[in-house]
Amino acid sequence: MTFSRALRQRSRTSWDLICGHPFVQAIGDGTLSVSRFRYFMRQDYLFLIEYARVLAMAAGKAPDLTSMTSFAALLSETLNSEMALHRSMCGDYGITARQLALTRPAGATARYTQFLVDVATNGGIEEICAALLPCQWSYDEIGRSLAGSRLARPGSFHRRWINGYNSPEYRAVTEWLVGFVDRIGPHARPSTQSRMHELFEESCRHELRFWESAWRLGRA
């Protein structure tokens, strides 16, 4: 079993709850309300800003030029493709650039981003990757699993969101990050490996709370 698969296996309960969350399933079957989607997009936009900061710190702590370049590519994908998708879809559903800028983070959003920033500030590259991986990997898996849904209509925000996370570009950076964890994880000290498992699980719990917060419109 690869190191990344071992991380997922030990956090299987949280992982399954993320991928099977009612919010995720409602995207797939086309029943998610516009109000929930608008709330989610505004909070996710704030999340991506901090996620990008963490990727920049990861690039600075990368062990070699090749991995530094790959983290920079992941940063670029987040700042450009992913955030452009957010701005475009927000605009289409009545959320202006000013409204995005004035959005306040919900509790789940603030706790998740603070966790990631703290890990990036105080941890090594192994810890950073373990904390980053659940978000990148779960969105990739969700995008793939929902891609075959015939209930999310073409042109709907449900289908557009699914297509955004089922793209070759997103898949490529996900596969790189998974592979990077598989390369560095087995060579880390036992104490660092244990810490990576803890951080992966904690990140999964934050990810789950983020979906739940969006489902409950911030009342989670």
trRosetta pair geometry for C-beta under 8 A, 3 or more apart (Angstrom, degrees):
i j d omega theta_ij theta_ji phi_ij phi_ji
1 5 4.8 -125 -174 91 92 122
1 6 5.3 114 123 -61 120 86
1 9 7.1 -10 -175 -19 151 146
2 5 4.6 93 57 9 82 104
2 6 7.0 -141 96 -8 43 86
2 182 4.7 -30 -173 -121 116 118
3 6 5.5 -53 -152 33 34 114
3 7 6.7 40 149 -23 65 99
3 181 6.0 -143 95 139 113 84
3 182 5.1 165 38 -119 97 52
3 185 3.2 148 167 88 161 146
3 186 5.5 -134 -59 -46 127 78
3 193 8.0 -106 -146 -135 117 103
4 7 5.5 -47 -154 29 37 115
4 8 6.6 33 150 -14 65 104
4 133 6.9 -148 -135 -166 103 151
4 137 7.7 175 -175 -99 122 155
4 178 4.9 50 -122 -159 174 82
4 181 4.8 95 -76 94 100 124
4 182 5.2 -58 -10 -63 104 88
4 185 7.2 -179 -49 -9 60 155
5 8 5.6 -53 -149 40 36 111
5 9 6.1 42 151 -27 67 105
6 9 5.5 -49 -142 32 32 115
6 10 6.5 27 160 -14 64 105
6 197 7.8 -63 127 -96 95 107
7 10 6.4 -64 -155 38 26 104
7 11 6.5 -8 158 11 63 114
7 130 6.8 -155 -127 -138 143 91
7 133 7.1 41 115 92 156 149
7 181 7.4 -44 -5 157 148 140
7 185 7.8 -109 -42 -122 115 153
7 196 6.8 -76 -99 137 118 99
7 197 6.1 -152 -119 -109 73 64
7 200 4.4 -104 -170 -167 114 175
8 11 6.1 -78 -144 56 30 91
8 12 6.6 68 151 -82 66 67
8 15 5.6 52 -157 -71 84 164
8 137 7.9 -113 -81 129 119 150
8 200 7.8 -98 -65 163 44 137
9 12 5.7 -5 -157 -51 34 108
10 197 5.6 -10 86 -155 156 113
10 200 7.7 86 74 85 108 126
10 201 6.8 -74 116 -67 98 115
11 14 4.9 -46 177 47 90 112
11 15 5.4 99 115 -31 87 101
11 134 7.7 -71 116 -95 156 123
11 197 7.8 -178 -40 -166 102 73
11 200 5.7 -134 -23 123 148 100
11 201 4.4 -164 -97 -99 114 75
11 204 4.9 148 173 -1 135 161
12 15 5.5 -59 -141 40 31 114
12 16 6.0 29 162 -20 68 107
13 16 6.1 -57 -149 35 25 107
13 17 6.5 23 154 -16 61 109
14 17 5.7 -60 -151 37 32 112
14 18 6.5 37 152 -24 66 103
14 201 6.4 129 18 -151 151 69
14 204 3.8 96 125 135 135 126
14 205 5.8 -73 -131 -69 141 61
14 207 7.8 101 161 59 109 104
14 208 5.8 -111 -161 -34 88 138
15 18 5.7 -52 -154 30 32 113
15 19 6.5 16 158 -7 66 108
15 134 7.6 -130 -99 -135 85 102
15 138 7.0 -151 -144 -97 78 110
15 204 5.9 -62 -66 -139 64 136
16 19 6.1 -60 -143 44 31 102
16 20 5.8 4 164 5 67 119
17 20 6.2 -70 -133 55 24 94
17 21 6.4 56 157 -69 61 83
17 208 5.4 26 107 -122 115 130
18 21 6.0 -27 -158 -26 26 113
18 24 7.5 81 156 -32 52 149
18 134 7.6 -169 -68 180 172 107
18 138 5.2 -43 133 -152 140 145
18 142 8.0 -96 137 -62 91 119
18 204 6.5 -106 -38 -161 135 85
18 207 5.4 11 -114 117 131 116
18 208 5.2 -101 -79 -83 81 80
18 211 6.6 145 -139 -2 66 148
19 24 6.4 -131 -168 121 31 168
19 138 6.4 -136 -69 -155 84 94
19 141 6.1 -50 -106 112 125 120
19 142 5.9 -157 -128 -82 76 84
19 145 6.8 70 -169 24 112 161
20 24 6.9 -160 -170 68 5 128
20 25 6.7 22 -168 -50 51 114
21 24 4.6 90 61 7 85 105
21 25 6.9 -161 90 -5 42 88
21 208 7.0 176 -78 -140 130 72
21 211 4.5 30 145 140 171 146
21 212 7.1 -117 -148 -65 129 67
21 215 7.1 -133 164 -48 110 138
22 25 5.6 -57 -140 42 32 110
22 26 6.0 35 159 -23 67 107
22 215 5.8 83 78 -129 106 142
23 26 5.8 -58 -149 35 27 111
23 27 6.9 32 151 -21 61 99
23 32 6.8 60 -158 -112 60 121
23 36 6.9 -151 -126 162 97 131
23 40 7.2 142 -169 -87 134 142
23 211 4.9 -162 44 -173 136 92
23 212 7.8 -145 -13 -80 126 29
23 214 5.6 71 -124 92 157 110
23 215 4.4 -118 -58 -73 108 98
24 27 5.9 -51 -159 27 34 111
24 28 6.7 29 148 -15 64 107
24 142 5.6 -100 -148 -139 123 126
24 146 7.5 -135 174 -60 85 131
24 211 6.7 -21 -35 -146 94 139
25 28 5.5 -56 -152 38 37 114
25 29 6.2 11 160 0 72 108
26 29 6.3 -60 -132 49 31 92
26 30 7.9 -101 175 59 54 15
26 31 4.8 -90 -149 75 83 86
26 32 3.8 113 129 -69 107 80
26 36 7.6 17 103 89 148 151
27 30 7.9 28 175 -69 26 31
27 32 5.2 7 -74 -17 53 141
27 146 6.4 -9 106 -143 101 160
27 152 6.9 14 156 -95 58 134
27 158 5.1 167 -165 -141 61 87
27 161 6.0 -82 -157 84 127 135
27 162 6.6 156 149 -61 110 93
28 145 7.6 -43 -101 113 139 87
28 146 4.0 -125 -102 -128 98 106
28 149 4.6 175 -175 -66 80 158
28 151 7.0 60 139 62 61 112
28 152 6.2 -95 -166 -38 29 121
28 158 7.4 -170 -63 -176 9 116
28 162 7.2 101 -100 -89 60 129
29 149 6.5 -123 -82 -160 43 135
29 151 4.4 -11 -152 101 55 150
29 152 7.0 -161 -168 -52 3 78
30 149 7.6 177 -28 142 91 128
30 151 4.6 -142 8 138 114 84
30 152 4.4 177 -67 -97 92 50
30 153 5.9 78 -124 -7 142 78
30 156 6.2 41 -132 106 100 167
30 158 4.8 -156 -106 45 60 168
30 159 7.9 8 -94 -41 98 84
31 151 7.9 -20 -27 148 83 127
32 36 5.6 -111 -175 78 90 123
32 37 5.6 100 132 -58 116 100
32 158 6.2 144 36 -90 109 104
33 36 4.7 92 62 9 88 99
33 37 6.8 -155 96 -5 46 88
34 37 5.5 -59 -146 41 33 112
34 38 6.1 36 157 -22 69 105
34 93 6.3 -170 -161 -155 104 124
34 157 7.5 104 -112 25 75 148
35 38 5.9 -51 -145 34 28 110
35 39 6.5 28 155 -17 61 106
35 217 7.1 -14 140 -96 104 125
36 39 5.7 -55 -150 37 32 112
36 40 6.2 33 153 -20 66 108
36 214 6.3 88 -175 158 87 82
36 215 6.6 18 -148 -124 129 36
36 217 6.6 -99 -105 -70 70 86
37 40 5.6 -55 -147 38 31 113
37 41 6.2 30 157 -20 66 107
37 93 7.0 -91 105 -165 114 173
37 157 5.7 86 179 117 160 145
37 161 7.9 -132 -143 -45 115 147
38 41 5.9 -55 -145 35 28 109
38 42 6.6 26 159 -16 62 106
38 90 7.7 101 -137 -130 72 72
38 93 5.7 -145 -88 128 97 129
38 94 7.4 -23 -114 65 133 94
38 95 6.1 162 -150 -53 97 122
39 42 6.2 -62 -155 36 28 108
39 43 6.5 17 156 -9 65 111
39 214 5.9 159 106 -145 103 71
39 217 5.3 -123 -101 -126 173 71
39 218 6.8 -123 -169 -28 130 95
40 43 6.0 -66 -150 43 29 104
40 44 5.8 25 158 -19 69 114
40 214 3.9 51 -93 -149 92 132
41 44 5.7 -54 -136 40 28 110
41 45 6.3 39 157 -29 62 102
41 86 5.9 161 -166 -150 94 86
41 89 6.2 -135 -127 102 147 112
41 90 5.3 -179 138 -82 135 91
41 93 7.6 114 31 58 157 135
41 95 6.8 -176 96 20 124 162
42 45 5.8 -48 -152 25 29 115
42 46 7.1 27 151 -13 59 101
42 90 7.2 107 -74 -119 69 124
42 95 6.4 -148 -74 -144 100 149
42 99 7.4 -71 -113 136 123 95
42 100 6.4 -150 -128 -117 80 65
42 103 4.5 -173 177 -118 109 150
43 46 5.8 -54 -158 35 38 110
43 47 6.4 40 146 -21 67 105
43 103 7.2 -144 -74 164 45 134
43 105 6.9 97 -136 -135 80 61
43 106 5.7 -20 -115 10 129 110
43 108 7.9 30 -174 77 142 98
43 109 4.9 -136 -165 -73 101 139
43 210 7.4 177 134 -162 128 92
43 213 7.2 -163 -175 110 170 120
43 214 6.4 -145 50 -85 141 95
43 218 7.9 177 -70 -80 139 93
44 47 5.1 -49 -147 36 39 118
44 48 6.3 43 154 -25 68 101
44 86 6.6 -151 100 -115 104 129
44 214 7.9 19 -43 -86 98 137
45 48 5.9 -51 -149 31 30 111
45 49 7.0 37 151 -24 60 98
45 83 7.1 91 -136 -136 79 84
45 86 5.0 152 -91 164 93 145
45 87 7.8 99 -119 -66 126 64
45 90 7.1 13 -59 -57 142 146
45 100 5.6 -64 123 -155 163 108
45 103 6.9 90 70 49 117 154
46 49 5.9 -48 -158 23 35 114
46 50 7.1 21 153 -5 64 104
46 103 5.9 -129 -50 102 119 119
46 105 5.1 -166 141 -87 155 92
46 109 5.7 50 90 172 124 141
46 113 7.4 -86 135 -46 89 152
47 50 6.2 -68 -159 43 35 102
47 51 5.9 38 148 -25 72 111
47 109 5.7 -113 -67 -146 93 96
47 112 6.7 -7 -123 94 110 127
47 113 6.0 -149 -127 -69 62 109
47 210 7.2 53 -89 -142 151 141
48 51 5.1 -50 -137 38 36 118
48 52 6.2 44 158 -25 65 100
48 78 6.0 -175 -165 -179 99 101
48 82 6.2 -163 -137 118 141 119
48 83 5.6 172 128 -83 146 94
48 86 6.8 -155 15 -22 155 158
49 52 5.9 -54 -158 29 27 112
49 53 7.1 29 144 -19 60 101
50 53 5.3 -45 -154 29 42 116
50 54 6.6 42 149 -19 67 100
50 113 3.7 49 95 -153 164 120
50 116 6.5 118 137 73 108 125
50 117 6.2 -73 -171 -54 109 110
51 54 5.7 -54 -154 35 34 112
51 55 6.6 36 148 -19 65 103
51 78 6.2 -135 108 -162 110 148
51 113 7.4 -92 -48 -117 64 90
51 116 6.8 -18 -101 133 59 165
51 132 7.7 114 -153 -132 89 94
51 135 6.9 -123 -122 115 133 162
52 55 5.5 -50 -148 35 36 113
52 56 6.5 40 152 -22 65 101
52 75 5.9 93 -150 -148 79 81
52 78 5.1 -173 -88 111 89 129
52 79 5.4 86 -125 -70 139 91
52 83 8.0 -9 -54 -46 137 133
53 56 5.7 -53 -154 32 33 113
53 57 6.6 30 150 -15 65 104
53 117 6.5 6 101 -104 125 99
53 120 7.5 153 120 82 82 162
54 57 5.6 -53 -151 38 35 110
54 58 6.3 41 148 -23 66 103
54 116 4.8 -55 -78 152 153 110
54 117 6.2 -116 -77 -86 97 53
54 119 7.7 32 -139 72 122 94
54 120 4.4 -154 -137 -53 80 151
54 128 6.9 174 177 -157 97 104
54 131 7.9 -106 -173 101 144 117
54 132 6.5 175 128 -87 129 110
55 58 5.3 -49 -147 33 35 116
55 59 6.5 41 152 -22 64 98
55 71 5.9 176 -175 -178 82 90
55 74 5.6 -142 -147 104 133 103
55 75 4.2 172 122 -85 129 87
55 78 6.3 154 1 22 159 148
55 132 7.4 104 -81 -126 75 145
56 59 5.7 -47 -153 30 33 113
56 60 6.8 33 148 -17 62 104
56 75 5.9 89 -68 -118 67 143
57 60 5.5 -53 -153 36 37 114
57 61 6.4 18 154 -5 68 109
57 120 4.1 93 87 169 145 119
57 121 7.0 -64 -152 -72 158 49
57 128 7.0 -154 104 -124 100 145
58 61 6.0 -68 -145 48 32 98
58 62 6.5 60 150 -57 66 87
58 71 4.9 -154 107 -145 102 141
58 120 6.5 -78 -52 -129 75 108
58 125 6.5 98 -151 -130 76 80
58 128 4.8 177 -99 140 97 145
58 129 7.1 108 -138 -66 129 71
58 132 7.0 -11 -67 -35 151 154
59 62 5.5 -23 -151 -14 34 120
59 68 5.2 83 -165 -153 77 70
59 71 3.9 -170 -82 102 78 126
59 72 5.3 82 -120 -60 141 73
59 75 6.5 -41 -37 -26 134 138
60 68 8.0 76 -74 -128 18 103
61 120 7.9 -170 6 -162 139 73
61 124 6.5 -175 172 -160 134 50
61 125 4.7 -174 123 -68 105 88
61 128 6.6 125 69 -1 139 150
62 67 4.2 -169 -168 106 118 101
62 68 4.0 179 71 -74 143 68
62 70 7.9 154 -132 52 149 87
62 71 5.5 -151 -63 1 134 138
62 125 6.1 107 -103 -113 37 140
63 67 6.0 40 46 44 74 143
63 125 6.2 -114 -35 24 89 162
63 184 7.6 156 -1 -104 141 126
64 67 5.4 86 58 18 77 98
64 68 6.8 -136 100 -8 37 94
65 68 5.4 -55 -143 37 33 116
65 69 6.2 37 156 -23 66 103
66 69 5.9 -55 -155 32 28 111
66 70 6.6 24 150 -16 62 107
67 70 5.4 -52 -146 37 39 113
67 71 6.3 40 155 -19 68 101
67 125 7.9 55 137 -167 145 149
67 180 6.3 111 -128 -131 110 126
68 71 5.9 -53 -149 36 30 108
68 72 6.4 33 150 -20 63 106
69 72 5.5 -56 -152 36 32 114
69 73 6.5 36 149 -22 65 102
70 73 5.4 -47 -149 31 36 114
70 74 6.5 37 151 -17 64 101
70 173 7.9 156 -177 -135 85 78
70 176 5.3 -152 -166 164 128 141
70 180 7.0 175 105 -68 149 136
71 74 5.5 -50 -148 37 37 112
71 75 6.3 43 149 -22 65 103
72 75 5.4 -49 -148 35 34 116
72 76 6.4 37 151 -20 64 103
73 76 5.6 -51 -148 35 32 113
73 77 6.4 36 151 -21 64 103
73 173 6.4 -160 118 -104 100 108
73 176 7.8 32 80 59 127 168
74 77 5.6 -48 -146 34 33 114
74 78 6.5 32 153 -17 63 105
74 136 7.8 -22 -155 -113 126 143
74 173 4.7 137 -103 -164 82 126
74 176 7.3 -142 -63 78 112 127
74 177 6.7 78 -97 -62 148 113
75 78 5.8 -58 -151 37 30 110
75 79 6.1 18 158 -10 68 112
76 79 6.0 -59 -136 44 29 103
76 80 5.6 -2 173 8 67 119
77 80 6.7 -67 -127 52 16 91
77 81 5.1 -28 -161 34 61 119
77 82 6.3 59 142 -16 70 103
77 169 6.2 177 -130 155 118 107
77 170 7.1 148 175 -97 133 57
77 173 5.2 -123 22 -35 165 159
78 81 7.6 -21 -63 54 10 80
78 82 5.0 -29 -138 38 43 131
78 83 6.7 56 154 -25 55 98
79 82 7.7 48 4 49 14 91
79 83 5.7 -23 -163 13 29 133
80 83 6.8 19 -38 45 3 95
80 84 5.9 1 168 -20 48 118
81 84 5.9 -62 -143 35 19 111
81 85 6.5 22 157 -21 60 104
81 167 7.9 -132 172 78 139 156
81 169 6.2 -151 -121 116 174 146
81 170 7.6 -147 116 -65 140 86
82 85 5.7 -51 -155 30 31 113
82 86 6.7 31 148 -18 62 103
82 164 7.4 107 -122 170 63 116
82 170 7.7 100 -77 -98 101 108
83 86 5.2 -47 -150 34 41 116
83 87 6.4 40 153 -18 69 101
84 87 5.8 -51 -145 37 33 107
84 88 6.1 34 156 -19 65 108
85 88 5.9 -58 -146 38 27 111
85 89 6.2 17 161 -10 64 112
85 160 7.9 173 -163 154 102 99
85 164 4.7 95 -151 -131 157 140
86 89 6.2 -64 -144 43 25 102
86 90 6.0 26 159 -21 65 111
87 90 5.7 -55 -143 37 28 112
87 91 6.3 30 158 -20 63 107
87 97 7.2 21 -146 -97 106 87
87 100 7.3 -34 -111 -58 76 169
88 91 5.9 -59 -154 35 26 110
88 92 6.5 25 152 -19 63 108
89 92 5.5 -52 -147 35 36 114
89 93 6.4 8 161 2 67 110
89 157 6.2 104 -157 -136 115 102
89 160 6.3 164 -98 114 118 136
89 161 7.2 66 -116 -73 164 83
90 93 6.3 -77 -149 51 28 92
90 95 3.8 -71 -177 73 92 119
90 96 7.9 -120 138 -8 105 8
90 99 8.0 -165 170 81 121 110
90 100 6.1 55 155 -72 163 120
91 94 8.0 89 -173 -32 26 11
91 95 6.8 -85 -67 67 30 68
91 96 7.3 62 -110 -109 70 39
91 97 7.7 6 -82 -48 100 76
92 157 7.5 172 97 -89 126 104
93 157 6.6 21 -60 -82 133 145
95 99 5.1 -125 -165 86 71 132
95 100 6.1 86 151 -57 108 87
96 99 4.6 101 54 5 77 101
96 100 7.1 -133 99 -4 44 84
97 100 5.6 -51 -152 33 34 115
97 101 6.4 34 151 -19 65 106
98 101 5.6 -56 -149 37 33 111
98 102 6.2 20 156 -10 67 112
99 102 5.9 -63 -142 44 30 104
99 103 6.8 56 152 -52 62 88
100 103 5.8 -32 -159 -9 33 117
105 109 4.0 -135 -163 95 96 120
105 110 4.4 125 118 -60 129 85
105 113 7.1 -84 -138 20 155 135
106 109 4.7 93 53 8 74 105
106 110 7.0 -146 91 -6 35 89
106 213 5.3 151 117 174 147 137
106 218 4.4 -139 -118 -124 131 95
107 110 5.9 -58 -144 38 29 108
107 111 6.2 24 161 -16 66 109
107 213 7.3 -162 62 -116 77 137
107 218 7.7 112 17 -163 84 80
107 220 7.9 -147 66 79 108 76
108 111 6.0 -57 -144 39 27 107
108 112 6.2 27 158 -19 63 111
108 206 7.4 149 -173 -163 81 69
108 209 4.5 -161 -136 135 115 99
108 210 5.1 169 144 -92 120 50
108 212 7.2 179 -101 68 160 85
108 213 3.7 -143 22 -39 147 150
108 218 7.9 -151 16 -129 106 55
108 220 6.0 20 -47 78 135 118
109 112 6.0 -60 -148 37 26 109
109 113 6.3 15 162 -10 65 111
109 210 6.6 87 -82 -122 60 95
109 213 7.1 -138 -32 99 78 159
110 113 6.3 -61 -143 42 26 103
110 114 6.1 24 160 -18 64 112
111 114 5.9 -57 -143 38 27 110
111 115 6.3 34 156 -24 62 106
111 206 6.6 -152 111 -127 94 105
111 209 7.4 -25 75 101 128 146
112 115 5.8 -56 -155 31 28 114
112 116 6.7 22 153 -14 63 106
112 206 4.0 135 -110 176 90 121
112 207 7.4 108 -129 -67 132 43
112 209 7.1 -172 -61 74 110 109
112 210 5.6 12 -46 -65 158 116
113 116 5.7 -54 -149 37 36 110
113 117 6.2 33 155 -17 69 107
114 117 5.8 -55 -142 40 32 109
114 118 6.1 35 157 -22 66 108
115 118 5.9 -58 -148 36 25 111
115 119 6.5 23 156 -17 62 107
115 131 7.1 -161 136 -158 95 127
115 202 6.8 -153 -169 138 140 115
115 203 7.2 177 125 -94 133 68
115 206 5.8 -136 43 -75 154 155
116 119 5.8 -56 -149 36 31 109
116 120 6.3 27 155 -16 66 109
116 131 5.7 162 -118 144 70 125
116 132 7.1 85 -140 -82 112 69
116 203 7.6 75 -82 -114 88 105
117 120 5.7 -57 -145 40 31 110
117 121 6.1 31 156 -21 66 109
118 121 5.8 -57 -144 37 28 110
118 122 6.1 -10 170 12 65 115
119 122 6.7 -77 -136 53 21 86
119 123 4.7 -15 -176 10 66 134
119 127 5.5 -147 -172 141 100 106
119 128 5.9 151 131 -99 101 55
119 131 4.4 99 100 -22 168 166
119 199 6.2 103 -123 -142 142 132
120 123 6.7 -43 -86 47 15 94
120 128 5.1 70 -103 -116 69 110
120 131 7.7 -122 -49 71 75 140
123 126 7.6 -110 163 69 108 66
123 127 3.1 -95 178 80 139 141
123 128 5.6 170 93 -47 114 72
123 131 7.6 124 51 -7 158 131
123 195 7.8 -178 -132 145 121 134
123 199 7.7 53 -108 -90 167 157
124 127 5.5 98 52 13 62 99
124 128 7.1 -118 108 -5 33 94
124 192 7.2 -32 52 -135 130 127
125 128 5.5 -53 -143 37 35 114
125 129 6.2 34 160 -19 68 106
125 184 6.9 -83 108 -172 109 167
126 129 6.2 -60 -151 36 26 107
126 130 6.5 25 154 -18 62 109
126 184 5.6 -149 -95 134 87 122
126 185 6.9 129 -143 -94 104 55
126 188 4.9 91 -120 -99 158 141
126 192 5.2 49 93 169 154 120
126 193 8.0 -70 172 -78 140 46
126 195 7.7 86 112 83 111 108
126 196 5.7 -75 156 -77 98 118
127 130 5.8 -57 -149 36 32 112
127 131 6.4 25 156 -14 66 108
127 192 7.3 -103 -53 -156 86 88
127 195 5.9 -38 -98 128 101 119
127 196 6.5 -129 -99 -88 49 68
127 199 5.7 123 -158 -29 76 166
128 131 6.0 -65 -154 40 29 106
128 132 6.1 21 155 -16 68 113
129 132 5.7 -58 -139 41 32 108
129 133 6.0 45 162 -43 66 104
129 177 6.8 -178 -150 -168 98 90
129 180 6.4 -131 -133 108 146 111
129 181 5.1 -178 145 -87 129 92
129 184 7.0 104 37 60 157 136
129 196 7.8 -7 78 -134 87 111
130 133 6.1 -41 -143 12 25 118
130 181 7.0 120 -78 -130 61 121
130 195 7.6 147 52 118 161 71
130 196 3.8 -166 -80 -153 152 77
130 197 7.5 -75 -158 -41 139 21
130 199 4.3 90 109 82 116 117
130 200 4.7 -85 -178 -55 91 86
130 203 7.4 173 135 0 66 138
131 134 7.8 -55 -177 17 31 99
131 199 4.6 -67 -68 166 83 116
131 200 7.3 -122 -79 -77 35 43
131 202 7.5 -27 -116 77 88 101
131 203 4.8 158 -152 -67 56 133
132 135 6.4 -71 -173 39 50 106
132 136 6.2 27 150 -7 85 118
132 177 7.0 -106 110 -163 115 138
132 203 7.5 -93 -30 -140 11 158
133 136 6.0 -69 -144 47 34 104
133 137 5.3 18 171 -11 76 122
133 177 6.2 178 -108 143 80 117
133 178 7.1 105 -143 -90 113 62
133 181 5.9 21 -84 -56 143 154
133 200 6.4 -21 62 -119 117 97
133 203 7.3 106 56 92 68 155
134 137 6.1 -65 -131 47 22 103
134 138 5.6 16 174 -17 65 117
134 200 6.2 137 -46 -161 107 69
134 203 4.4 163 24 116 131 111
134 204 4.7 -149 -129 -76 153 67
134 207 5.2 -130 132 -26 122 147
135 138 6.4 -58 -135 37 17 103
135 139 6.5 13 166 -13 57 111
135 203 7.0 -92 -26 170 86 115
135 207 5.9 -167 -83 -98 70 118
136 139 6.4 -67 -155 36 22 106
136 140 6.5 21 153 -18 61 111
136 173 7.3 -102 -160 117 126 96
136 174 5.3 177 155 -111 98 81
136 177 5.5 26 106 61 156 160
137 140 5.6 -56 -152 35 32 114
137 141 6.3 27 154 -16 67 107
137 174 5.9 131 -98 -159 53 107
137 177 7.3 -130 -59 91 90 119
137 178 6.3 100 -99 -75 115 105
138 141 5.6 -54 -145 40 34 109
138 142 6.1 36 154 -20 67 106
138 204 7.9 130 -53 -120 141 80
138 207 6.2 102 37 174 159 154
139 142 5.6 -52 -141 39 31 112
139 143 6.2 36 156 -22 64 106
139 165 5.0 -112 163 -145 92 135
139 170 7.5 -91 116 177 108 131
139 174 7.9 -146 73 -90 85 132
140 143 5.9 -55 -149 35 27 112
140 144 6.5 23 155 -15 62 107
140 165 6.6 -142 -95 176 34 93
140 170 6.2 -175 -101 138 86 101
140 171 6.1 119 -146 -106 113 59
140 174 4.0 62 -68 -111 154 169
141 144 5.8 -56 -148 38 32 109
141 145 6.1 26 157 -17 67 110
142 145 5.9 -58 -141 39 28 107
142 146 6.0 13 165 -7 66 114
142 165 6.4 3 83 120 90 146
143 146 6.4 -67 -141 44 22 99
143 147 6.4 44 156 -52 61 99
143 162 6.0 144 -140 -163 67 56
143 163 7.9 119 -157 -104 105 3
143 164 7.4 -114 -118 81 128 55
143 165 3.0 -147 -76 113 131 91
143 166 3.8 -167 159 -58 102 71
143 167 7.8 -59 169 3 150 59
143 170 6.9 40 44 100 170 145
144 147 5.7 -39 -153 -2 29 120
144 166 5.8 141 -78 -117 45 96
144 171 7.8 86 -67 -97 110 113
145 148 7.8 -67 176 25 33 96
146 149 5.2 -25 -171 -8 66 123
146 152 7.0 45 169 -5 105 147
146 162 4.7 -120 108 -125 116 119
146 166 7.5 -132 69 -51 82 129
147 162 5.9 163 -91 164 53 113
147 163 7.7 99 -120 -90 88 51
147 166 4.4 125 -83 -128 120 162
149 152 4.9 62 102 8 121 100
149 162 7.2 -125 38 -114 116 164
152 156 6.0 -140 -177 68 73 128
152 158 3.9 -134 -141 120 108 118
152 159 4.5 155 139 -68 104 76
152 162 6.0 104 104 -7 164 144
153 156 4.4 90 65 -20 86 122
153 158 7.3 80 35 57 63 114
153 159 6.2 -101 84 -26 37 130
154 159 5.6 -131 -111 134 29 174
155 159 6.6 34 30 59 25 134
155 160 7.4 14 -163 -48 19 101
156 159 4.8 94 56 9 81 97
156 160 6.9 -148 94 -4 42 88
157 160 5.5 -54 -141 41 37 113
157 161 6.1 40 159 -22 68 104
158 161 6.1 -60 -153 34 24 108
158 162 6.5 22 152 -17 62 109
159 162 5.6 -54 -146 37 34 113
159 163 6.2 33 157 -19 67 107
160 163 5.8 -54 -146 37 29 111
160 164 6.5 37 153 -27 62 104
161 164 5.7 -53 -154 27 32 116
161 165 7.0 4 159 2 64 105
162 165 6.6 -78 -157 48 29 91
162 166 5.8 6 157 -3 70 122
163 166 5.8 -70 -132 51 30 100
163 167 6.8 60 160 -60 63 88
164 167 6.4 -32 -166 -20 27 117
164 170 7.3 87 151 -38 56 148
165 170 5.7 -123 -144 130 45 168
166 170 7.4 -10 -23 60 6 129
166 171 7.6 28 -162 -50 37 109
167 170 4.7 89 59 9 89 100
167 171 6.8 -155 91 -6 45 89
168 171 5.6 -60 -145 40 31 113
168 172 6.2 37 157 -29 67 105
169 172 5.8 -51 -150 27 28 113
169 173 7.0 16 158 -9 61 102
170 173 6.4 -61 -154 38 32 101
170 174 6.3 32 151 -19 66 110
171 174 5.6 -59 -149 38 32 113
171 175 6.2 31 157 -20 68 107
172 175 5.9 -56 -147 36 28 109
172 176 6.5 29 153 -20 62 104
173 176 5.5 -48 -148 33 37 114
173 177 6.5 35 154 -18 66 103
174 177 5.9 -57 -150 36 31 107
174 178 6.3 30 154 -16 66 107
175 178 5.7 -52 -144 39 32 112
175 179 6.1 32 156 -18 64 110
176 179 5.7 -61 -150 41 29 111
176 180 6.2 33 153 -25 66 106
177 180 5.5 -49 -145 32 32 114
177 181 6.6 33 155 -17 63 102
178 181 6.0 -56 -154 36 30 109
178 182 6.5 29 149 -18 64 108
179 182 5.4 -55 -148 37 35 114
179 183 6.4 34 153 -21 67 104
180 183 5.7 -55 -151 33 33 110
180 184 6.4 7 161 -1 68 109
181 184 6.4 -66 -137 47 29 93
181 185 5.4 37 168 -35 68 116
182 185 6.2 -39 -120 26 21 116
182 186 7.6 17 180 -12 50 103
183 186 7.8 -79 -176 29 19 96
183 187 7.7 -15 152 8 55 117
184 187 6.1 -81 -159 49 41 102
184 188 6.3 55 150 -47 77 100
185 188 5.8 -47 -153 7 32 116
185 193 6.5 89 -172 -116 78 90
185 196 6.3 -165 -124 121 97 171
188 192 3.9 -112 169 93 116 124
188 193 5.0 151 87 -58 112 77
188 196 6.8 98 74 -24 164 135
189 192 4.5 91 56 7 81 104
189 193 7.0 -145 93 -7 41 85
190 193 5.5 -52 -145 34 33 114
190 194 6.4 35 155 -19 65 103
191 194 5.7 -51 -151 35 32 113
191 195 6.5 33 149 -19 63 105
192 195 5.4 -52 -148 37 35 113
192 196 6.4 43 150 -26 66 101
193 196 5.5 -49 -150 29 33 115
193 197 6.8 34 151 -17 63 100
194 197 5.8 -52 -156 32 34 111
194 198 6.6 34 148 -18 65 105
195 198 5.5 -54 -150 36 36 114
195 199 6.2 31 155 -17 69 107
196 199 5.9 -56 -143 39 30 107
196 200 6.2 34 156 -22 65 106
197 200 5.8 -52 -145 34 29 112
197 201 6.5 25 158 -14 63 108
198 201 6.0 -62 -153 39 28 108
198 202 6.2 24 153 -17 66 110
199 202 5.6 -52 -141 39 33 110
199 203 6.1 36 157 -21 66 106
200 203 5.8 -56 -149 37 27 111
200 204 6.5 32 151 -22 62 104
201 204 5.5 -51 -150 32 33 114
201 205 6.6 34 152 -20 64 101
202 205 5.7 -51 -153 33 35 112
202 206 6.6 35 149 -17 65 103
203 206 5.6 -51 -150 36 36 112
203 207 6.3 41 150 -23 66 104
204 207 5.4 -52 -147 34 33 115
204 208 6.4 34 153 -20 65 104
205 208 5.7 -51 -149 35 32 112
205 209 6.5 31 152 -17 64 105
206 209 5.7 -56 -148 38 33 110
206 210 6.3 40 151 -27 65 103
207 210 5.6 -51 -152 28 31 115
207 211 6.9 28 152 -13 63 102
208 211 6.0 -54 -154 36 34 108
208 212 6.3 31 150 -17 66 109
209 212 5.4 -55 -144 41 34 114
209 213 6.1 42 154 -26 67 103
209 220 6.3 168 -165 128 74 136
210 213 5.7 -50 -148 31 28 113
210 214 6.7 27 153 -15 61 104
211 214 5.8 -57 -152 37 33 110
211 215 6.3 34 151 -21 66 106
212 215 5.5 -52 -147 35 34 114
212 216 6.2 10 160 1 67 111
212 220 4.3 117 122 -120 97 153
213 216 6.2 -69 -142 51 26 94
213 218 5.7 30 -177 -105 90 36
213 219 7.8 157 -143 41 60 35
213 220 4.1 -110 -86 33 59 125
214 217 7.4 28 -171 -78 30 34
215 220 7.4 70 58 -58 86 124
216 219 4.3 -109 147 59 109 86
216 220 4.6 134 46 -52 135 81
